[in-house]
Amino acid sequence: MDSKAVQHDLADSGQVEKDVLAFLKAQTKRSWDPQVDLFASGGLSSLFAMQIVVHLEQTYRISIRGADLRLDNFRTVASMVALVQRLQGAQ
């Protein structure tokens, strides 16, 4: 796990959003709006999406599998926040 990763048992949406935006900025060297379509804007490739999956799983102690791996869950920062919160609630 990345030494900078912060472990969250039950993260609030604002903290998840800040974390995902910081991760995206660190990886892409640009700022992102939480509502922008990351795939349509050229911000995400399928390979980078898998890096985000790993980051979310490790940071928030969740498991993203099966139907949760669909593109719509990673299209925007807001959709990733919703996914993290839903999966944390299911644990």
Contacts in CASP RR format, 6 or more apart in sequence:
PFRMAT RR
TARGET T0000
AUTHOR 0000-0000-0000
METHOD contacts of the structure
MODEL  1
MDSKAVQHDLADSGQVEKDVLAFLKAQTKRSWDPQVDLFASGGLSSLFAM
QIVVHLEQTYRISIRGADLRLDNFRTVASMVALVQRLQGAQ
1 58 0 8 1.000
2 55 0 8 1.000
2 58 0 8 1.000
5 55 0 8 1.000
5 58 0 8 1.000
5 59 0 8 1.000
6 19 0 8 1.000
6 59 0 8 1.000
7 59 0 8 1.000
7 61 0 8 1.000
8 15 0 8 1.000
8 16 0 8 1.000
8 59 0 8 1.000
8 60 0 8 1.000
8 61 0 8 1.000
9 61 0 8 1.000
9 88 0 8 1.000
10 88 0 8 1.000
10 89 0 8 1.000
11 19 0 8 1.000
11 60 0 8 1.000
11 84 0 8 1.000
11 85 0 8 1.000
11 88 0 8 1.000
13 81 0 8 1.000
13 85 0 8 1.000
14 81 0 8 1.000
16 60 0 8 1.000
16 80 0 8 1.000
16 81 0 8 1.000
16 84 0 8 1.000
16 85 0 8 1.000
17 34 0 8 1.000
17 77 0 8 1.000
17 78 0 8 1.000
17 81 0 8 1.000
19 59 0 8 1.000
20 52 0 8 1.000
20 56 0 8 1.000
20 77 0 8 1.000
20 80 0 8 1.000
20 81 0 8 1.000
21 31 0 8 1.000
21 32 0 8 1.000
21 34 0 8 1.000
21 77 0 8 1.000
23 52 0 8 1.000
23 55 0 8 1.000
24 32 0 8 1.000
24 38 0 8 1.000
24 52 0 8 1.000
24 77 0 8 1.000
25 31 0 8 1.000
25 32 0 8 1.000
27 48 0 8 1.000
27 51 0 8 1.000
28 43 0 8 1.000
32 38 0 8 1.000
32 43 0 8 1.000
32 77 0 8 1.000
33 77 0 8 1.000
34 76 0 8 1.000
34 77 0 8 1.000
34 78 0 8 1.000
34 81 0 8 1.000
35 76 0 8 1.000
35 77 0 8 1.000
35 78 0 8 1.000
36 76 0 8 1.000
36 77 0 8 1.000
37 75 0 8 1.000
37 76 0 8 1.000
38 44 0 8 1.000
38 74 0 8 1.000
38 75 0 8 1.000
38 76 0 8 1.000
38 77 0 8 1.000
39 71 0 8 1.000
39 74 0 8 1.000
39 75 0 8 1.000
44 52 0 8 1.000
44 74 0 8 1.000
49 71 0 8 1.000
49 74 0 8 1.000
52 74 0 8 1.000
52 80 0 8 1.000
53 64 0 8 1.000
53 69 0 8 1.000
53 74 0 8 1.000
56 62 0 8 1.000
56 64 0 8 1.000
56 80 0 8 1.000
56 83 0 8 1.000
56 84 0 8 1.000
57 63 0 8 1.000
57 64 0 8 1.000
60 84 0 8 1.000
60 87 0 8 1.000
60 88 0 8 1.000
61 91 0 8 1.000
62 84 0 8 1.000
62 87 0 8 1.000
62 88 0 8 1.000
62 91 0 8 1.000
63 87 0 8 1.000
64 73 0 8 1.000
64 83 0 8 1.000
64 87 0 8 1.000
68 83 0 8 1.000
68 87 0 8 1.000
72 79 0 8 1.000
73 79 0 8 1.000
73 80 0 8 1.000
73 82 0 8 1.000
73 83 0 8 1.000
74 80 0 8 1.000
74 83 0 8 1.000
END
